[in-house]
Amino acid sequence: MVGAAAALAVARTGRSVKVLEPAPAPSFVPEAPYDLRISAITLDNVSMLQTLTAWSRVEAMRVNPFTELAVTEGQSEWLEFSASDNGSDQPLGYMVENAVLQQALLDTLSEYPNAEIVPAAIAALDASAKTVTLSNDRVIPYEVLLGCDGANSKVRALSGIGVAGNAYHERCLLVNVRTEALLPTRTWQRFQGKVIHALLPLSLHDACLIVYADTPMLKTLTADEQQVAEYMREHFTSTIGPFEVQSFGHFPLKQQHALRYSEPDSRVVLLGDAAHSIHPLAGQGVNLGLRDVHALMTCLDGEFSWARLERKLRQRQLDNLLMGQSLHSVSRIFRSQNPLLQVARRLGLALAQPHSIAKRWVSYYAGARWKG
Ligand SMILES: Cc1cc2nc3c(=O)[nH]c(=O)nc-3n(C[C@H](O)[C@H](O)[C@H](O)COP(=O)(O)OP(=O)(O)OC[C@H]3O[C@@H](n4cnc5c(N)ncnc54)[C@H](O)[C@@H]3O)c2cc1C
């Protein structure tokens, strides 16, 4: 996703660009079940996708706005944020399937004669010659290599850029369901001791239900399809009524930050999850990656300056580290069994109730009128 967006940002300036994609998402079919990978795209990124002329394609496929965000702990009252808290009549953002966003971006890119989509992986990098060798042995020269190849980035490894971070020993279970009752355009998270439950609304009757929990617990739970359905009914029916499970999958969670986002000698740049992967708790992962693309875009108008791009990337690194660390802290504080932290977080939720600065800040962040 981030790579396709970055390629579009380059292509629209008339420069030549090649996208190396060994595993393109399957084409979108309107009646196909929802993709399990969903992103909550914030308004600043919608605006960038509009500039890249890809957003109308997303809308033509499948997208759902969300206007409210709510958080609670156990059976406490909900702490609610809505777009209107900021005096806005816009939604806070839109739920978009990753496959839909990727296809919209690649379809838009295919309209540029100066862009080529190459169905192969990067296998080797010659930093001094500035060439990459692909999995099909083709050798491609480059001026700037944008490494947007995800959390296990080959480009990052081949460039010798280290990472700092930690695996959470937690997984995230995603369960797409079809509900009998109408779903509000509201996304929510409930902190339940060491487990977090969440909901992303996909349509009036479709939702992605999420469980964040320790790896052993989720591995045992997902060993049996019936068990997953029973667990989800037990924990979600009281909020959304009866539903049918459509599909499910689970993923490991880790927090990881590249030590730097660029390598001046080899002219390598890291964007998206190749540079940073964070706890998905607040749905900010791809949003941070798209903000990296926005930073790149601001350096592409007129003559390209490597020094300017490096400055922009350093700003992005600070923002991404701050967001990663904040989400790490939130996930640890809410999972903690330490009685002092339990009191502190209840107090925190209470203080964030109506009209507080904390509430406005979260709402502002979720809606992200954000400067990249
Ligand atoms: C459970 C879960 C839920 C999430 N929910 C949200 C959410 O609600 N909102 C949000 O913003 N984020 C969310 N995220 C995070 C989000 O999915 C990632 O931040 C996002 O996918 C990163 O996009 P990317 O393009 O940087 O990397 P990826 O999506 O990982 O894409 C990497 C691309 O590189 C390609 N590639 C890999 N190796 C090579 C190679 N050697 N050569 C060439 N190409 C290669 C791959 O085929 C792929 O297309 C979630 C993550 C998880 C795990």
Ligand as a Chemical Component Dictionary entry (heavy atoms), coordinates in Angstrom:
data_LIG
# 
_chem_comp.id                   LIG 
_chem_comp.type                 NON-POLYMER 
_chem_comp.pdbx_formal_charge   0 
_chem_comp.three_letter_code    LIG 
# 
loop_
_chem_comp_atom.comp_id 
_chem_comp_atom.atom_id 
_chem_comp_atom.alt_atom_id 
_chem_comp_atom.type_symbol 
_chem_comp_atom.charge 
_chem_comp_atom.model_Cartn_x 
_chem_comp_atom.model_Cartn_y 
_chem_comp_atom.model_Cartn_z 
_chem_comp_atom.pdbx_ordinal 
LIG C1  C1  C 0 -3.791 -7.103 12.858 1  
LIG C2  C2  C 0 -3.416 -5.790 12.276 2  
LIG C3  C3  C 0 -4.373 -4.790 12.160 3  
LIG C4  C4  C 0 -4.013 -3.564 11.620 4  
LIG N1  N1  N 0 -4.959 -2.560 11.536 5  
LIG C5  C5  C 0 -4.608 -1.345 11.045 6  
LIG C6  C6  C 0 -5.546 -0.256 10.945 7  
LIG O1  O1  O 0 -6.704 -0.356 11.317 8  
LIG N2  N2  N 0 -5.099 0.944  10.443 9  
LIG C7  C7  C 0 -3.812 1.096  10.025 10 
LIG O2  O2  O 0 -3.453 2.212  9.598  11 
LIG N3  N3  N 0 -2.921 0.090  10.101 12 
LIG C8  C8  C 0 -3.267 -1.120 10.599 13 
LIG N4  N4  N 0 -2.356 -2.136 10.685 14 
LIG C9  C9  C 0 -1.013 -1.914 10.193 15 
LIG C10 C10 C 0 -0.981 -1.966 8.687  16 
LIG O3  O3  O 0 -1.513 -3.188 8.195  17 
LIG C11 C11 C 0 0.464  -1.817 8.227  18 
LIG O4  O4  O 0 0.997  -0.658 8.832  19 
LIG C12 C12 C 0 0.492  -1.660 6.720  20 
LIG O5  O5  O 0 0.124  -2.876 6.096  21 
LIG C13 C13 C 0 1.883  -1.264 6.256  22 
LIG O6  O6  O 0 1.851  -1.047 4.865  23 
LIG P1  P1  P 0 3.179  -1.182 4.039  24 
LIG O7  O7  O 0 2.775  -0.938 2.624  25 
LIG O8  O8  O 0 4.254  -0.368 4.650  26 
LIG O9  O9  O 0 3.637  -2.709 4.232  27 
LIG P2  P2  P 0 2.895  -4.031 3.773  28 
LIG O10 O10 O 0 1.425  -3.845 3.749  29 
LIG O11 O11 O 0 3.460  -5.119 4.627  30 
LIG O12 O12 O 0 3.370  -4.224 2.264  31 
LIG C14 C14 C 0 4.679  -4.596 1.932  32 
LIG C15 C15 C 0 4.724  -4.914 0.437  33 
LIG O13 O13 O 0 6.068  -5.242 0.090  34 
LIG C16 C16 C 0 6.044  -6.386 -0.745 35 
LIG N5  N5  N 0 7.344  -7.075 -0.580 36 
LIG C17 C17 C 0 7.746  -7.854 0.445  37 
LIG N6  N6  N 0 9.007  -8.308 0.242  38 
LIG C18 C18 C 0 9.408  -7.793 -0.937 39 
LIG C19 C19 C 0 10.637 -7.879 -1.693 40 
LIG N7  N7  N 0 11.690 -8.600 -1.297 41 
LIG N8  N8  N 0 10.705 -7.202 -2.880 42 
LIG C20 C20 C 0 9.644  -6.463 -3.331 43 
LIG N9  N9  N 0 8.478  -6.357 -2.652 44 
LIG C21 C21 C 0 8.363  -7.004 -1.468 45 
LIG C22 C22 C 0 4.864  -7.205 -0.277 46 
LIG O14 O14 O 0 4.378  -8.065 -1.307 47 
LIG C23 C23 C 0 3.851  -6.114 0.065  48 
LIG O15 O15 O 0 3.061  -5.741 -1.035 49 
LIG C24 C24 C 0 -2.683 -3.355 11.198 50 
LIG C25 C25 C 0 -1.724 -4.376 11.297 51 
LIG C26 C26 C 0 -2.074 -5.580 11.860 52 
LIG C27 C27 C 0 -1.025 -6.666 11.997 53 
# 
loop_
_chem_comp_bond.comp_id 
_chem_comp_bond.atom_id_1 
_chem_comp_bond.atom_id_2 
_chem_comp_bond.value_order 
_chem_comp_bond.pdbx_ordinal 
LIG C1  C2  SING 1  
LIG C2  C3  SING 2  
LIG C2  C26 DOUB 3  
LIG C3  C4  DOUB 4  
LIG C4  N1  SING 5  
LIG C4  C24 SING 6  
LIG N1  C5  DOUB 7  
LIG C5  C6  SING 8  
LIG C5  C8  SING 9  
LIG C6  O1  DOUB 10 
LIG C6  N2  SING 11 
LIG N2  C7  SING 12 
LIG C7  O2  DOUB 13 
LIG C7  N3  SING 14 
LIG N3  C8  DOUB 15 
LIG C8  N4  SING 16 
LIG N4  C9  SING 17 
LIG N4  C24 SING 18 
LIG C9  C10 SING 19 
LIG C10 O3  SING 20 
LIG C10 C11 SING 21 
LIG C11 O4  SING 22 
LIG C11 C12 SING 23 
LIG C12 O5  SING 24 
LIG C12 C13 SING 25 
LIG C13 O6  SING 26 
LIG O6  P1  SING 27 
LIG P1  O7  DOUB 28 
LIG P1  O8  SING 29 
LIG P1  O9  SING 30 
LIG O9  P2  SING 31 
LIG P2  O10 DOUB 32 
LIG P2  O11 SING 33 
LIG P2  O12 SING 34 
LIG O12 C14 SING 35 
LIG C14 C15 SING 36 
LIG C15 O13 SING 37 
LIG C15 C23 SING 38 
LIG O13 C16 SING 39 
LIG C16 N5  SING 40 
LIG C16 C22 SING 41 
LIG N5  C17 SING 42 
LIG N5  C21 SING 43 
LIG C17 N6  DOUB 44 
LIG N6  C18 SING 45 
LIG C18 C19 SING 46 
LIG C18 C21 DOUB 47 
LIG C19 N7  SING 48 
LIG C19 N8  DOUB 49 
LIG N8  C20 SING 50 
LIG C20 N9  DOUB 51 
LIG N9  C21 SING 52 
LIG C22 O14 SING 53 
LIG C22 C23 SING 54 
LIG C23 O15 SING 55 
LIG C24 C25 DOUB 56 
LIG C25 C26 SING 57 
LIG C26 C27 SING 58 
# 
